[in-house]
């Protein structure tokens, strides 16, 4: 009779384990959650300000400036132009910094500190399996990470679009910082950083070491994506005459000259200059070419890059659970 009464209670206790872990997680990391939330809200407010009043003021200033023509004395609001530029640059940096902050927090506090202090092992003795413990430290932060980075990226894209064709110095869509901050890549980087932080915390078991390792991993991933993006989708080639130079706008992949032997690096691009024409004639060049991505390739490039980052995040998460299983000796969560 005793066994019959106690056995059904065990699954209920295990089922309640994850919600209890989430509540404990919120209490334990409340300062970081408040600080991170404040940072997201401040950046979001700055982006709303950028895409609204700042864009209108800067656009009006540029309209006044362009109306000046060659007038020696012209009055226009230069401060609004400079303020728009500064706020745009700083908010772009803030959006791109989020994945690094997520990785550092995941490695230094979310997992690293608990494995270093022994809090994790204490939790495992309180009816929460190691796998459920790790899952609770990944699922809820992942949801918050996607929500925060998605909100900031969407607002950044909106603010950038508000100034397009209205502000003479507005960044083009293929400016690399703008390209990354405007789309889904920050979300992929942030999730990869979260997984990298968890893995680093389990492997190193030292908060500061895990923090540094996770942030460095995101840096490597960002550099790799930055380098690989132009090659993730077939580019468009435009051929132009030697007198015109390379033509075509967009995200540049490569350019050069066409010769009887194939493609070659262009020693010069000013085909209208006599010295350049002589050099190109000696090479047997017949035309310039430029490989680039037009604006229509923006989302294909974004989504392919994000998919790769999500695959990396999945692999890092799988590795974290494997490391946890090996170090705790548990066969299943």
SEDO-949591 format. One record per residue (C-alpha): residue number from 1; residue in three letters; x, y, z. Coordinates in nm, 2 decimals, padded with zeros to 4 digits, m for minus. Example, Ala and Ser with C-alpha at 12.3 -4.5 7.8 and 13.67 -1.06 7.14 Angstrom:
2
SITE   pos   code        x        y        z
SITE     1    ALA    01.23   m00.45    00.78
SITE     2    SER    01.37   m00.11    00.71
end
This chain:
333
SITE   pos   code        x        y        z
SITE     1    UNK    00.00    00.00    00.00
SITE     2    UNK    00.29    00.24    00.08
SITE     3    UNK    00.45    00.18   m00.26
SITE     4    UNK    00.12    00.24   m00.43
SITE     5    UNK    00.09    00.58   m00.26
SITE     6    UNK    00.44    00.71   m00.31
SITE     7    UNK    00.51    00.59   m00.67
SITE     8    UNK    00.26    00.83   m00.85
SITE     9    UNK    00.41    01.13   m00.67
SITE    10    UNK    00.75    01.10   m00.83
SITE    11    UNK    00.64    01.20   m01.19
SITE    12    UNK    00.46    01.50   m01.05
SITE    13    UNK    00.76    01.61   m00.86
SITE    14    UNK    00.98    01.58   m01.18
SITE    15    UNK    00.72    01.76   m01.38
SITE    16    UNK    00.72    02.05   m01.14
SITE    17    UNK    01.10    02.06   m01.14
SITE    18    UNK    01.15    02.27   m01.45
SITE    19    UNK    00.90    02.55   m01.35
SITE    20    UNK    01.07    02.56   m01.01
SITE    21    UNK    01.41    02.59   m01.19
SITE    22    UNK    01.28    02.88   m01.40
SITE    23    UNK    01.15    03.06   m01.09
SITE    24    UNK    01.49    03.00   m00.92
SITE    25    UNK    01.66    03.12   m01.24
SITE    26    UNK    01.47    03.45   m01.24
SITE    27    UNK    01.55    03.51   m00.87
SITE    28    UNK    01.92    03.42   m00.91
SITE    29    UNK    01.98    03.63   m01.22
SITE    30    UNK    01.74    03.92   m01.14
SITE    31    UNK    02.00    04.19   m01.16
SITE    32    UNK    02.12    04.07   m01.50
SITE    33    UNK    01.77    04.05   m01.63
SITE    34    UNK    01.68    04.39   m01.51
SITE    35    UNK    02.01    04.54   m01.65
SITE    36    UNK    01.96    04.36   m01.98
SITE    37    UNK    01.60    04.46   m02.00
SITE    38    UNK    01.69    04.82   m01.93
SITE    39    UNK    01.96    04.81   m02.20
SITE    40    UNK    01.72    04.67   m02.46
SITE    41    UNK    01.45    04.93   m02.37
SITE    42    UNK    01.70    05.22   m02.39
SITE    43    UNK    01.83    05.10   m02.73
SITE    44    UNK    01.47    05.05   m02.85
SITE    45    UNK    01.38    05.40   m02.74
SITE    46    UNK    01.69    05.54   m02.91
SITE    47    UNK    01.59    05.36   m03.23
SITE    48    UNK    01.24    05.49   m03.22
SITE    49    UNK    01.39    05.84   m03.17
SITE    50    UNK    01.63    05.78   m03.46
SITE    51    UNK    01.36    05.66   m03.70
SITE    52    UNK    01.12    05.94   m03.61
SITE    53    UNK    01.22    06.29   m03.50
SITE    54    UNK    01.59    06.26   m03.58
SITE    55    UNK    01.53    06.13   m03.93
SITE    56    UNK    01.27    06.41   m04.00
SITE    57    UNK    01.51    06.68   m03.86
SITE    58    UNK    01.81    06.54   m04.06
SITE    59    UNK    01.61    06.51   m04.38
SITE    60    UNK    01.49    06.87   m04.35
SITE    61    UNK    01.85    06.98   m04.29
SITE    62    UNK    01.97    06.79   m04.60
SITE    63    UNK    01.68    06.94   m04.80
SITE    64    UNK    01.79    07.29   m04.69
SITE    65    UNK    02.15    07.22   m04.77
SITE    66    UNK    02.08    07.08   m05.12
SITE    67    UNK    01.87    07.39   m05.19
SITE    68    UNK    02.17    07.61   m05.12
SITE    69    UNK    02.34    07.53   m05.45
SITE    70    UNK    02.66    07.74   m05.47
SITE    71    UNK    02.54    08.01   m05.24
SITE    72    UNK    02.84    08.11   m05.03
SITE    73    UNK    02.63    08.17   m04.72
SITE    74    UNK    02.37    07.91   m04.65
SITE    75    UNK    02.18    07.83   m04.34
SITE    76    UNK    02.09    07.47   m04.25
SITE    77    UNK    02.07    07.26   m03.94
SITE    78    UNK    02.41    07.09   m03.94
SITE    79    UNK    02.37    06.97   m03.58
SITE    80    UNK    02.07    06.76   m03.68
SITE    81    UNK    02.27    06.59   m03.95
SITE    82    UNK    02.56    06.51   m03.71
SITE    83    UNK    02.32    06.39   m03.43
SITE    84    UNK    02.14    06.15   m03.67
SITE    85    UNK    02.48    06.01   m03.78
SITE    86    UNK    02.61    05.96   m03.43
SITE    87    UNK    02.29    05.80   m03.29
SITE    88    UNK    02.27    05.57   m03.59
SITE    89    UNK    02.63    05.45   m03.54
SITE    90    UNK    02.58    05.40   m03.17
SITE    91    UNK    02.25    05.21   m03.20
SITE    92    UNK    02.40    04.99   m03.47
SITE    93    UNK    02.69    04.90   m03.23
SITE    94    UNK    02.44    04.84   m02.96
SITE    95    UNK    02.24    04.59   m03.17
SITE    96    UNK    02.56    04.41   m03.28
SITE    97    UNK    02.68    04.39   m02.92
SITE    98    UNK    02.38    04.20   m02.79
SITE    99    UNK    02.51    03.86   m02.90
SITE   100    UNK    02.84    03.92   m02.72
SITE   101    UNK    02.66    04.02   m02.40
SITE   102    UNK    02.44    03.71   m02.41
SITE   103    UNK    02.74    03.49   m02.46
SITE   104    UNK    02.93    03.65   m02.18
SITE   105    UNK    02.64    03.63   m01.94
SITE   106    UNK    02.57    03.26   m02.03
SITE   107    UNK    02.93    03.16   m01.98
SITE   108    UNK    03.01    03.38   m01.68
SITE   109    UNK    02.68    03.37   m01.48
SITE   110    UNK    02.42    03.14   m01.62
SITE   111    UNK    02.63    02.82   m01.62
SITE   112    UNK    02.99    02.90   m01.53
SITE   113    UNK    02.92    03.05   m01.19
SITE   114    UNK    02.68    02.77   m01.08
SITE   115    UNK    02.93    02.50   m01.19
SITE   116    UNK    03.22    02.68   m01.01
SITE   117    UNK    03.03    02.74   m00.69
SITE   118    UNK    02.87    02.40   m00.67
SITE   119    UNK    02.51    02.53   m00.69
SITE   120    UNK    02.45    02.31   m00.99
SITE   121    UNK    02.53    01.99   m00.80
SITE   122    UNK    02.31    02.11   m00.51
SITE   123    UNK    02.02    02.14   m00.76
SITE   124    UNK    02.08    01.79   m00.89
SITE   125    UNK    02.04    01.65   m00.54
SITE   126    UNK    01.70    01.83   m00.50
SITE   127    UNK    01.50    01.62   m00.75
SITE   128    UNK    01.62    01.80   m01.06
SITE   129    UNK    01.81    01.59   m01.31
SITE   130    UNK    02.12    01.75   m01.47
SITE   131    UNK    01.96    01.75   m01.82
SITE   132    UNK    01.65    01.93   m01.68
SITE   133    UNK    01.87    02.17   m01.50
SITE   134    UNK    02.06    02.26   m01.82
SITE   135    UNK    01.73    02.27   m02.02
SITE   136    UNK    01.59    02.53   m01.78
SITE   137    UNK    01.90    02.74   m01.83
SITE   138    UNK    01.87    02.73   m02.21
SITE   139    UNK    01.50    02.74   m02.30
SITE   140    UNK    01.38    03.05   m02.10
SITE   141    UNK    01.70    03.26   m02.19
SITE   142    UNK    01.67    03.15   m02.55
SITE   143    UNK    01.31    03.28   m02.57
SITE   144    UNK    01.41    03.61   m02.41
SITE   145    UNK    01.72    03.64   m02.64
SITE   146    UNK    01.52    03.59   m02.95
SITE   147    UNK    01.25    03.84   m02.84
SITE   148    UNK    01.51    04.11   m02.74
SITE   149    UNK    01.74    04.08   m03.05
SITE   150    UNK    01.44    04.04   m03.28
SITE   151    UNK    01.28    04.36   m03.15
SITE   152    UNK    01.61    04.56   m03.18
SITE   153    UNK    01.69    04.43   m03.53
SITE   154    UNK    01.33    04.51   m03.65
SITE   155    UNK    01.35    04.86   m03.50
SITE   156    UNK    01.69    04.91   m03.65
SITE   157    UNK    01.56    04.81   m04.00
SITE   158    UNK    01.27    05.04   m03.96
SITE   159    UNK    01.48    05.34   m03.85
SITE   160    UNK    01.73    05.27   m04.14
SITE   161    UNK    01.44    05.25   m04.39
SITE   162    UNK    01.29    05.58   m04.26
SITE   163    UNK    01.61    05.76   m04.36
SITE   164    UNK    01.66    05.59   m04.70
SITE   165    UNK    01.63    05.82   m04.99
SITE   166    UNK    01.58    06.11   m04.75
SITE   167    UNK    01.92    06.15   m04.60
SITE   168    UNK    02.22    06.19   m04.83
SITE   169    UNK    02.47    06.02   m04.60
SITE   170    UNK    02.23    05.73   m04.49
SITE   171    UNK    02.41    05.39   m04.50
SITE   172    UNK    02.35    05.17   m04.79
SITE   173    UNK    02.18    04.83   m04.73
SITE   174    UNK    02.51    04.65   m04.81
SITE   175    UNK    02.72    04.84   m04.55
SITE   176    UNK    02.83    04.54   m04.35
SITE   177    UNK    02.74    04.67   m04.01
SITE   178    UNK    02.40    04.79   m04.14
SITE   179    UNK    02.35    04.46   m04.32
SITE   180    UNK    02.40    04.25   m04.01
SITE   181    UNK    02.20    04.48   m03.77
SITE   182    UNK    01.90    04.50   m04.01
SITE   183    UNK    01.81    04.14   m04.03
SITE   184    UNK    01.80    03.80   m03.85
SITE   185    UNK    02.17    03.75   m03.81
SITE   186    UNK    02.18    03.90   m03.46
SITE   187    UNK    01.93    03.65   m03.34
SITE   188    UNK    02.13    03.36   m03.48
SITE   189    UNK    02.45    03.50   m03.33
SITE   190    UNK    02.28    03.55   m02.99
SITE   191    UNK    02.15    03.19   m02.98
SITE   192    UNK    02.49    03.06   m03.08
SITE   193    UNK    02.64    03.27   m02.80
SITE   194    UNK    02.40    03.14   m02.55
SITE   195    UNK    02.49    02.78   m02.64
SITE   196    UNK    02.86    02.86   m02.65
SITE   197    UNK    02.84    03.01   m02.30
SITE   198    UNK    02.66    02.70   m02.16
SITE   199    UNK    02.92    02.47   m02.32
SITE   200    UNK    03.21    02.69   m02.19
SITE   201    UNK    03.07    02.69   m01.84
SITE   202    UNK    03.04    02.31   m01.83
SITE   203    UNK    03.38    02.26   m01.98
SITE   204    UNK    03.58    02.52   m01.79
SITE   205    UNK    03.38    02.54   m01.47
SITE   206    UNK    03.52    02.88   m01.40
SITE   207    UNK    03.30    03.18   m01.45
SITE   208    UNK    03.55    03.43   m01.58
SITE   209    UNK    03.72    03.18   m01.81
SITE   210    UNK    03.38    03.07   m01.95
SITE   211    UNK    03.28    03.44   m02.00
SITE   212    UNK    03.59    03.51   m02.20
SITE   213    UNK    03.57    03.19   m02.40
SITE   214    UNK    03.20    03.24   m02.49
SITE   215    UNK    03.26    03.61   m02.60
SITE   216    UNK    03.56    03.50   m02.81
SITE   217    UNK    03.35    03.23   m02.98
SITE   218    UNK    03.09    03.48   m03.08
SITE   219    UNK    03.37    03.70   m03.21
SITE   220    UNK    03.50    03.42   m03.43
SITE   221    UNK    03.15    03.34   m03.55
SITE   222    UNK    03.08    03.70   m03.64
SITE   223    UNK    03.41    03.73   m03.83
SITE   224    UNK    03.33    03.40   m04.01
SITE   225    UNK    02.98    03.52   m04.11
SITE   226    UNK    03.12    03.86   m04.21
SITE   227    UNK    03.36    03.68   m04.45
SITE   228    UNK    03.12    03.42   m04.58
SITE   229    UNK    02.81    03.62   m04.64
SITE   230    UNK    02.90    03.74   m04.99
SITE   231    UNK    02.95    03.37   m05.10
SITE   232    UNK    02.63    03.22   m04.95
SITE   233    UNK    02.42    03.30   m05.25
SITE   234    UNK    02.49    03.31   m05.63
SITE   235    UNK    02.60    03.66   m05.72
SITE   236    UNK    02.51    03.86   m06.03
SITE   237    UNK    02.79    03.95   m06.28
SITE   238    UNK    02.79    04.27   m06.48
SITE   239    UNK    03.03    04.32   m06.77
SITE   240    UNK    03.12    04.68   m06.88
SITE   241    UNK    03.35    04.84   m07.13
SITE   242    UNK    03.71    04.93   m07.06
SITE   243    UNK    03.63    05.30   m07.09
SITE   244    UNK    03.35    05.27   m06.83
SITE   245    UNK    03.53    05.09   m06.55
SITE   246    UNK    03.36    04.83   m06.33
SITE   247    UNK    02.98    04.90   m06.30
SITE   248    UNK    02.71    04.78   m06.07
SITE   249    UNK    02.61    04.85   m05.71
SITE   250    UNK    02.54    04.62   m05.43
SITE   251    UNK    02.73    04.38   m05.20
SITE   252    UNK    03.06    04.34   m05.37
SITE   253    UNK    03.19    03.98   m05.42
SITE   254    UNK    03.47    04.05   m05.67
SITE   255    UNK    03.58    04.24   m05.97
SITE   256    UNK    03.85    04.24   m06.24
SITE   257    UNK    03.90    04.22   m06.61
SITE   258    UNK    03.82    03.97   m06.88
SITE   259    UNK    04.12    03.85   m07.09
SITE   260    UNK    04.16    03.58   m07.35
SITE   261    UNK    04.29    03.36   m07.08
SITE   262    UNK    03.99    03.42   m06.85
SITE   263    UNK    03.94    03.64   m06.55
SITE   264    UNK    04.23    03.84   m06.41
SITE   265    UNK    04.28    04.10   m06.14
SITE   266    UNK    04.25    04.45   m06.26
SITE   267    UNK    04.57    04.65   m06.21
SITE   268    UNK    04.36    04.97   m06.25
SITE   269    UNK    04.00    05.06   m06.29
SITE   270    UNK    04.01    05.40   m06.46
SITE   271    UNK    03.98    05.30   m06.82
SITE   272    UNK    03.95    05.66   m06.93
SITE   273    UNK    04.31    05.73   m06.83
SITE   274    UNK    04.58    05.68   m07.09
SITE   275    UNK    04.82    05.49   m06.86
SITE   276    UNK    04.54    05.25   m06.75
SITE   277    UNK    04.43    05.19   m07.11
SITE   278    UNK    04.79    05.10   m07.20
SITE   279    UNK    04.82    04.86   m06.91
SITE   280    UNK    04.49    04.69   m06.99
SITE   281    UNK    04.59    04.66   m07.36
SITE   282    UNK    04.92    04.49   m07.27
SITE   283    UNK    04.71    04.24   m07.07
SITE   284    UNK    04.48    04.18   m07.36
SITE   285    UNK    04.18    04.29   m07.15
SITE   286    UNK    03.85    04.31   m07.33
SITE   287    UNK    03.61    04.43   m07.05
SITE   288    UNK    03.57    04.48   m06.68
SITE   289    UNK    03.35    04.26   m06.47
SITE   290    UNK    03.20    04.30   m06.13
SITE   291    UNK    03.03    04.02   m05.92
SITE   292    UNK    02.78    04.17   m05.67
SITE   293    UNK    02.46    04.11   m05.49
SITE   294    UNK    02.16    04.34   m05.57
SITE   295    UNK    01.92    04.45   m05.31
SITE   296    UNK    01.69    04.15   m05.40
SITE   297    UNK    01.95    03.92   m05.25
SITE   298    UNK    01.93    04.07   m04.91
SITE   299    UNK    01.69    03.83   m04.74
SITE   300    UNK    01.83    03.52   m04.91
SITE   301    UNK    02.18    03.61   m04.77
SITE   302    UNK    02.03    03.69   m04.43
SITE   303    UNK    01.83    03.37   m04.40
SITE   304    UNK    02.11    03.14   m04.52
SITE   305    UNK    02.36    03.30   m04.28
SITE   306    UNK    02.10    03.28   m03.99
SITE   307    UNK    02.03    02.91   m04.08
SITE   308    UNK    02.40    02.83   m04.05
SITE   309    UNK    02.42    03.01   m03.72
SITE   310    UNK    02.12    02.82   m03.59
SITE   311    UNK    02.28    02.49   m03.69
SITE   312    UNK    02.60    02.60   m03.50
SITE   313    UNK    02.38    02.68   m03.20
SITE   314    UNK    02.22    02.34   m03.22
SITE   315    UNK    02.56    02.16   m03.24
SITE   316    UNK    02.69    02.36   m02.94
SITE   317    UNK    02.37    02.28   m02.74
SITE   318    UNK    02.41    01.91   m02.83
SITE   319    UNK    02.78    01.92   m02.72
SITE   320    UNK    02.68    02.09   m02.39
SITE   321    UNK    02.43    01.81   m02.31
SITE   322    UNK    02.69    01.54   m02.41
SITE   323    UNK    02.95    01.71   m02.18
SITE   324    UNK    02.70    01.72   m01.90
SITE   325    UNK    02.60    01.36   m01.94
SITE   326    UNK    02.97    01.25   m01.94
SITE   327    UNK    03.07    01.46   m01.63
SITE   328    UNK    02.76    01.35   m01.43
SITE   329    UNK    02.75    00.99   m01.54
SITE   330    UNK    02.38    01.01   m01.63
SITE   331    UNK    02.25    00.81   m01.92
SITE   332    UNK    01.94    01.02   m01.98
SITE   333    UNK    01.78    01.34   m01.85
end
